[in-house]
């Protein structure tokens, strides 16, 4: 079966206490994320990484009436965390090498990227990681994601990242709706609230997602 790793928003603003939208206790799972990544890389899995990339006029931001403060802002704004990291960047535990960005919005002024079928096929055939950019917590708001998954003929996805009650849930429900069996690594996710996390996990499980431990990965990917 065609299996991918699906990494959800493993970015400095979410994973570092100094970040602009830190997910409570997310720093605690960084060693576990590295464990999962080590297994994923050792098995040669293709990786898709969702990535918040925000611009000043994004509807999701409080400044525009949305629910969230500025976070994961595009580097052109020069927003750095107190420790010098850029919130939009991936954490080093991902061992993120060369990748291709699958853009959604390309800048301010509602400039959106559209991919042709030929371009999607080229992305599907690439041998490097794909970064699914988004301006909403649901990665499937990037219209390239669903046809890309279909073009890649993905059947299973190993899911890990943050936040359980927002981006993780949206990713898992979207993958399950696309007919892709998801395996969520229980120790490699964190949510914003305990109540929201419990509810999200119930919804994911009801949709057919399976929760596994890190130690199950080797067996699953054998």
PAZA-310739 format. One record per residue (C-alpha): residue in three letters; chain; x, y, z. Coordinates in steps of 0.02 Angstrom, whole numbers, padded with zeros to 5 digits. Example, Ala and Ser with C-alpha at 12.3 -4.5 7.8 and 13.67 -1.06 7.14 Angstrom:
// PAZA-310739
MIKOL   fiba   fipa        x        y        z
MIKOL    ALA      A    00615   -00225    00390
MIKOL    SER      A    00684   -00053    00357
//
This chain:
// PAZA-310739
MIKOL   fiba   fipa        x        y        z
MIKOL    UNK      A    00000    00000    00000
MIKOL    UNK      A    00060    00176   -00041
MIKOL    UNK      A    00098    00256    00128
MIKOL    UNK      A    00154    00433    00164
MIKOL    UNK      A    00203    00529    00320
MIKOL    UNK      A    00093    00681    00349
MIKOL    UNK      A    00175    00808    00465
MIKOL    UNK      A    00055    00939    00533
MIKOL    UNK      A    00119    01116    00562
MIKOL    UNK      A    00283    01071    00647
MIKOL    UNK      A    00334    01254    00656
MIKOL    UNK      A    00427    01360    00783
MIKOL    UNK      A    00278    01470    00828
MIKOL    UNK      A    00179    01316    00883
MIKOL    UNK      A    00318    01208    00954
MIKOL    UNK      A    00426    01330    01051
MIKOL    UNK      A    00369    01413    01215
MIKOL    UNK      A    00430    01580    01146
MIKOL    UNK      A    00320    01558    00992
MIKOL    UNK      A    00177    01673    00949
MIKOL    UNK      A    00045    01535    00959
MIKOL    UNK      A    00127    01403    01067
MIKOL    UNK      A    00026    01243    01089
MIKOL    UNK      A    00032    01201    01276
MIKOL    UNK      A    00166    01071    01315
MIKOL    UNK      A    00210    01050    01130
MIKOL    UNK      A    00395    01064    01172
MIKOL    UNK      A    00377    00901    01269
MIKOL    UNK      A    00341    00801    01112
MIKOL    UNK      A    00489    00864    01012
MIKOL    UNK      A    00599    00713    01059
MIKOL    UNK      A    00456    00598    01008
MIKOL    UNK      A    00437    00691    00843
MIKOL    UNK      A    00620    00656    00810
MIKOL    UNK      A    00592    00470    00847
MIKOL    UNK      A    00448    00464    00724
MIKOL    UNK      A    00546    00558    00592
MIKOL    UNK      A    00694    00439    00613
MIKOL    UNK      A    00579    00291    00577
MIKOL    UNK      A    00494    00379    00432
MIKOL    UNK      A    00660    00422    00350
MIKOL    UNK      A    00732    00249    00381
MIKOL    UNK      A    00582    00174    00290
MIKOL    UNK      A    00599    00295    00145
MIKOL    UNK      A    00423    00366    00160
MIKOL    UNK      A    00372    00515    00057
MIKOL    UNK      A    00331    00661    00171
MIKOL    UNK      A    00198    00794    00154
MIKOL    UNK      A    00217    00938    00277
MIKOL    UNK      A    00077    01061    00307
MIKOL    UNK      A    00137    01236    00342
MIKOL    UNK      A    00050    01393    00403
MIKOL    UNK      A    00114    01539    00299
MIKOL    UNK      A    00021    01696    00346
MIKOL    UNK      A    00006    01867    00265
MIKOL    UNK      A   -00058    02028    00345
MIKOL    UNK      A   -00228    02020    00258
MIKOL    UNK      A   -00269    01838    00301
MIKOL    UNK      A   -00448    01815    00366
MIKOL    UNK      A   -00390    01695    00503
MIKOL    UNK      A   -00295    01832    00596
MIKOL    UNK      A   -00371    01938    00736
MIKOL    UNK      A   -00319    02097    00647
MIKOL    UNK      A   -00446    02049    00513
MIKOL    UNK      A   -00582    01985    00629
MIKOL    UNK      A   -00518    01806    00639
MIKOL    UNK      A   -00490    01700    00795
MIKOL    UNK      A   -00299    01693    00800
MIKOL    UNK      A   -00160    01818    00836
MIKOL    UNK      A   -00023    01845    00709
MIKOL    UNK      A    00079    01685    00693
MIKOL    UNK      A    00187    01596    00566
MIKOL    UNK      A    00199    01758    00469
MIKOL    UNK      A    00289    01757    00302
MIKOL    UNK      A    00472    01801    00321
MIKOL    UNK      A    00449    01963    00225
MIKOL    UNK      A    00376    02040    00384
MIKOL    UNK      A    00535    02003    00481
MIKOL    UNK      A    00440    01935    00632
MIKOL    UNK      A    00561    01842    00744
MIKOL    UNK      A    00533    01760    00912
MIKOL    UNK      A    00633    01822    01062
MIKOL    UNK      A    00760    01683    01036
MIKOL    UNK      A    00790    01736    00856
MIKOL    UNK      A    00692    01597    00770
MIKOL    UNK      A    00564    01633    00636
MIKOL    UNK      A    00394    01566    00686
MIKOL    UNK      A    00354    01509    00509
MIKOL    UNK      A    00505    01392    00501
MIKOL    UNK      A    00501    01205    00534
MIKOL    UNK      A    00580    01137    00692
MIKOL    UNK      A    00750    01054    00667
MIKOL    UNK      A    00686    00885    00728
MIKOL    UNK      A    00602    00862    00558
MIKOL    UNK      A    00773    00849    00476
MIKOL    UNK      A    00691    00945    00336
MIKOL    UNK      A    00800    00942    00183
MIKOL    UNK      A    00756    00992    00006
MIKOL    UNK      A    00570    01014   -00024
MIKOL    UNK      A    00448    01088   -00148
MIKOL    UNK      A    00320    01214   -00086
MIKOL    UNK      A    00141    01184   -00141
MIKOL    UNK      A    00080    01362   -00126
MIKOL    UNK      A   -00096    01422   -00092
MIKOL    UNK      A   -00092    01609   -00066
MIKOL    UNK      A    00064    01688   -00138
MIKOL    UNK      A    00058    01858   -00054
MIKOL    UNK      A   -00055    01999    00001
MIKOL    UNK      A   -00202    02054   -00105
MIKOL    UNK      A   -00284    01883   -00121
MIKOL    UNK      A   -00159    01815   -00245
MIKOL    UNK      A   -00191    01628   -00254
MIKOL    UNK      A   -00092    01494   -00344
MIKOL    UNK      A   -00179    01368   -00456
MIKOL    UNK      A   -00096    01209   -00515
MIKOL    UNK      A   -00128    01123   -00682
MIKOL    UNK      A   -00148    00935   -00694
MIKOL    UNK      A    00024    00927   -00774
MIKOL    UNK      A    00101    01023   -00628
MIKOL    UNK      A    00014    00908   -00503
MIKOL    UNK      A    00085    00757   -00592
MIKOL    UNK      A    00259    00833   -00584
MIKOL    UNK      A    00239    00862   -00397
MIKOL    UNK      A    00174    00686   -00371
MIKOL    UNK      A    00323    00612   -00462
MIKOL    UNK      A    00452    00717   -00368
MIKOL    UNK      A    00563    00623   -00246
MIKOL    UNK      A    00577    00762   -00115
MIKOL    UNK      A    00459    00817    00024
MIKOL    UNK      A    00309    00924   -00020
MIKOL    UNK      A    00262    01073    00090
MIKOL    UNK      A    00075    01108    00086
MIKOL    UNK      A    00058    01293    00122
MIKOL    UNK      A   -00103    01361    00197
MIKOL    UNK      A   -00182    01515    00273
MIKOL    UNK      A   -00314    01421    00372
MIKOL    UNK      A   -00296    01282    00500
MIKOL    UNK      A   -00374    01160    00376
MIKOL    UNK      A   -00243    01110    00246
MIKOL    UNK      A   -00380    01056    00127
MIKOL    UNK      A   -00419    01240    00099
MIKOL    UNK      A   -00267    01228   -00016
MIKOL    UNK      A   -00358    01162   -00171
MIKOL    UNK      A   -00203    01072   -00233
MIKOL    UNK      A   -00196    00951   -00086
MIKOL    UNK      A   -00340    00834   -00128
MIKOL    UNK      A   -00300    00811   -00314
MIKOL    UNK      A   -00117    00791   -00268
MIKOL    UNK      A   -00155    00650   -00146
MIKOL    UNK      A   -00261    00566   -00280
MIKOL    UNK      A   -00126    00587   -00411
MIKOL    UNK      A   -00001    00510   -00291
MIKOL    UNK      A   -00123    00366   -00260
MIKOL    UNK      A   -00098    00377   -00072
MIKOL    UNK      A   -00185    00241    00028
MIKOL    UNK      A   -00116    00265    00204
MIKOL    UNK      A   -00047    00413    00302
MIKOL    UNK      A    00053    00420    00463
MIKOL    UNK      A   -00003    00581    00548
MIKOL    UNK      A    00085    00679    00686
MIKOL    UNK      A    00101    00861    00739
MIKOL    UNK      A   -00006    01000    00812
MIKOL    UNK      A   -00133    01054    00862
MIKOL    UNK      A   -00244    00902    00893
MIKOL    UNK      A   -00405    01001    00911
MIKOL    UNK      A   -00378    01107    00755
MIKOL    UNK      A   -00253    01066    00618
MIKOL    UNK      A   -00231    00882    00661
MIKOL    UNK      A   -00418    00852    00666
MIKOL    UNK      A   -00447    00943    00501
MIKOL    UNK      A   -00306    00846    00417
MIKOL    UNK      A   -00364    00677    00479
MIKOL    UNK      A   -00547    00706    00436
MIKOL    UNK      A   -00496    00767    00264
MIKOL    UNK      A   -00383    00618    00233
MIKOL    UNK      A   -00515    00495    00293
MIKOL    UNK      A   -00646    00578    00181
MIKOL    UNK      A   -00526    00554    00035
MIKOL    UNK      A   -00521    00367    00070
MIKOL    UNK      A   -00349    00372    00148
MIKOL    UNK      A   -00326    00269    00306
MIKOL    UNK      A   -00242    00375    00438
MIKOL    UNK      A   -00134    00315    00581
MIKOL    UNK      A   -00112    00451    00712
MIKOL    UNK      A    00042    00434    00824
MIKOL    UNK      A   -00033    00463    00995
MIKOL    UNK      A    00126    00523    01083
MIKOL    UNK      A    00170    00641    00940
MIKOL    UNK      A    00019    00757    00947
MIKOL    UNK      A   -00034    00896    01067
MIKOL    UNK      A   -00193    00997    01079
MIKOL    UNK      A   -00236    01169    01144
MIKOL    UNK      A   -00365    01116    01274
MIKOL    UNK      A   -00395    00949    01358
MIKOL    UNK      A   -00581    00955    01317
MIKOL    UNK      A   -00551    01003    01136
MIKOL    UNK      A   -00419    00868    01117
MIKOL    UNK      A   -00531    00732    01186
MIKOL    UNK      A   -00674    00785    01073
MIKOL    UNK      A   -00559    00793    00921
MIKOL    UNK      A   -00491    00619    00954
MIKOL    UNK      A   -00667    00551    00968
MIKOL    UNK      A   -00713    00632    00801
MIKOL    UNK      A   -00558    00564    00716
MIKOL    UNK      A   -00588    00390    00782
MIKOL    UNK      A   -00771    00397    00728
MIKOL    UNK      A   -00710    00442    00553
MIKOL    UNK      A   -00604    00284    00549
MIKOL    UNK      A   -00434    00348    00604
MIKOL    UNK      A   -00326    00229    00704
MIKOL    UNK      A   -00218    00287    00851
MIKOL    UNK      A   -00050    00202    00868
MIKOL    UNK      A    00105    00219    00976
MIKOL    UNK      A    00281    00255    00916
MIKOL    UNK      A    00329    00075    00949
MIKOL    UNK      A    00192    00018    00829
MIKOL    UNK      A    00271    00112    00684
MIKOL    UNK      A    00407   -00014    00643
MIKOL    UNK      A    00280   -00155    00636
MIKOL    UNK      A    00156   -00053    00533
MIKOL    UNK      A    00288   -00003    00406
MIKOL    UNK      A    00371   -00174    00395
//
